Amino acid sequence: MENRDSQQEPRTPQTPQTSRPACPVCGGPLIEIRAKLQCARCHRICETCCEGGPG
């Protein structure tokens, strides 16, 4: 039997990804204002999945 570990690509260290929310319209950063996420760039209010919005 062949050793599968020798056939795998070498692992590269990955930087941890932070989950920073972004505006689905313009990609700007979201900030929380009065318990709602609002885009700092275009000022759109982005709904959460619990409020009927996407995702």
VOLUMGU-462488 format. One record per residue (C-alpha): x, y, z; residue in three letters. Coordinates in Angstrom, 2 decimals. Last residue first. Layout:
<lolums>
<lolum><px>X</px><py>Y</py><pz>Z</pz><resn>ALA</resn></lolum>
...
</lolums>
This chain:
<lolums>
<lolum><px>-27.74</px><py>35.21</py><pz>4.53</pz><resn>GLY</resn></lolum>
<lolum><px>-30.32</px><py>37.30</py><pz>2.71</pz><resn>PRO</resn></lolum>
<lolum><px>-32.67</px><py>39.58</py><pz>4.64</pz><resn>GLY</resn></lolum>
<lolum><px>-35.76</px><py>38.52</py><pz>6.56</pz><resn>GLY</resn></lolum>
<lolum><px>-34.89</px><py>40.02</py><pz>9.92</pz><resn>GLU</resn></lolum>
<lolum><px>-33.33</px><py>36.87</py><pz>11.34</pz><resn>CYS</resn></lolum>
<lolum><px>-31.07</px><py>36.58</py><pz>8.29</pz><resn>CYS</resn></lolum>
<lolum><px>-29.67</px><py>40.02</py><pz>9.02</pz><resn>THR</resn></lolum>
<lolum><px>-30.70</px><py>43.19</py><pz>7.27</pz><resn>GLU</resn></lolum>
<lolum><px>-28.14</px><py>45.59</py><pz>5.83</pz><resn>CYS</resn></lolum>
<lolum><px>-29.03</px><py>49.26</py><pz>6.30</pz><resn>ILE</resn></lolum>
<lolum><px>-27.47</px><py>51.21</py><pz>3.42</pz><resn>ARG</resn></lolum>
<lolum><px>-25.28</px><py>54.14</py><pz>4.52</pz><resn>HIS</resn></lolum>
<lolum><px>-23.22</px><py>54.12</py><pz>1.25</pz><resn>CYS</resn></lolum>
<lolum><px>-19.74</px><py>54.10</py><pz>2.85</pz><resn>ARG</resn></lolum>
<lolum><px>-20.18</px><py>53.25</py><pz>6.55</pz><resn>ALA</resn></lolum>
<lolum><px>-22.69</px><py>50.57</py><pz>5.66</pz><resn>CYS</resn></lolum>
<lolum><px>-25.25</px><py>49.98</py><pz>8.40</pz><resn>GLN</resn></lolum>
<lolum><px>-25.71</px><py>46.92</py><pz>10.59</pz><resn>LEU</resn></lolum>
<lolum><px>-28.68</px><py>47.40</py><pz>12.91</pz><resn>LYS</resn></lolum>
<lolum><px>-28.69</px><py>47.22</py><pz>16.74</pz><resn>ALA</resn></lolum>
<lolum><px>-28.98</px><py>51.01</py><pz>17.05</pz><resn>ARG</resn></lolum>
<lolum><px>-25.98</px><py>51.58</py><pz>14.75</pz><resn>ILE</resn></lolum>
<lolum><px>-23.59</px><py>48.72</py><pz>14.11</pz><resn>GLU</resn></lolum>
<lolum><px>-20.92</px><py>49.37</py><pz>11.51</pz><resn>ILE</resn></lolum>
<lolum><px>-20.49</px><py>47.66</py><pz>8.17</pz><resn>LEU</resn></lolum>
<lolum><px>-17.41</px><py>48.19</py><pz>6.03</pz><resn>PRO</resn></lolum>
<lolum><px>-17.90</px><py>48.96</py><pz>2.34</pz><resn>GLY</resn></lolum>
<lolum><px>-18.42</px><py>46.30</py><pz>-0.30</pz><resn>GLY</resn></lolum>
<lolum><px>-20.76</px><py>48.52</py><pz>-2.38</pz><resn>CYS</resn></lolum>
<lolum><px>-24.07</px><py>46.65</py><pz>-2.38</pz><resn>VAL</resn></lolum>
<lolum><px>-23.47</px><py>43.55</py><pz>-0.23</pz><resn>PRO</resn></lolum>
<lolum><px>-21.89</px><py>45.73</py><pz>2.47</pz><resn>CYS</resn></lolum>
<lolum><px>-19.06</px><py>43.92</py><pz>4.21</pz><resn>ALA</resn></lolum>
<lolum><px>-18.95</px><py>42.04</py><pz>7.49</pz><resn>PRO</resn></lolum>
<lolum><px>-15.51</px><py>41.32</py><pz>8.90</pz><resn>ARG</resn></lolum>
<lolum><px>-15.11</px><py>37.64</py><pz>9.63</pz><resn>SER</resn></lolum>
<lolum><px>-11.47</px><py>37.44</py><pz>10.48</pz><resn>THR</resn></lolum>
<lolum><px>-9.39</px><py>35.01</py><pz>8.52</pz><resn>GLN</resn></lolum>
<lolum><px>-6.50</px><py>33.39</py><pz>10.32</pz><resn>PRO</resn></lolum>
<lolum><px>-3.34</px><py>33.50</py><pz>8.26</pz><resn>THR</resn></lolum>
<lolum><px>-2.54</px><py>30.24</py><pz>6.58</pz><resn>GLN</resn></lolum>
<lolum><px>0.69</px><py>28.32</py><pz>6.88</pz><resn>PRO</resn></lolum>
<lolum><px>1.33</px><py>26.24</py><pz>3.79</pz><resn>THR</resn></lolum>
<lolum><px>0.79</px><py>22.51</py><pz>3.84</pz><resn>ARG</resn></lolum>
<lolum><px>2.89</px><py>20.44</py><pz>1.49</pz><resn>PRO</resn></lolum>
<lolum><px>0.86</px><py>18.82</py><pz>-1.28</pz><resn>GLU</resn></lolum>
<lolum><px>-0.33</px><py>15.31</py><pz>-0.59</pz><resn>GLN</resn></lolum>
<lolum><px>1.30</px><py>12.28</py><pz>-2.23</pz><resn>GLN</resn></lolum>
<lolum><px>3.68</px><py>11.44</py><pz>0.63</pz><resn>SER</resn></lolum>
<lolum><px>0.82</px><py>11.44</py><pz>3.10</pz><resn>ASP</resn></lolum>
<lolum><px>-1.05</px><py>8.85</py><pz>1.05</pz><resn>ARG</resn></lolum>
<lolum><px>1.52</px><py>6.14</py><pz>1.84</pz><resn>ASN</resn></lolum>
<lolum><px>1.16</px><py>3.49</py><pz>-0.78</pz><resn>GLU</resn></lolum>
<lolum><px>0.00</px><py>0.00</py><pz>0.00</pz><resn>MET</resn></lolum>
</lolums>
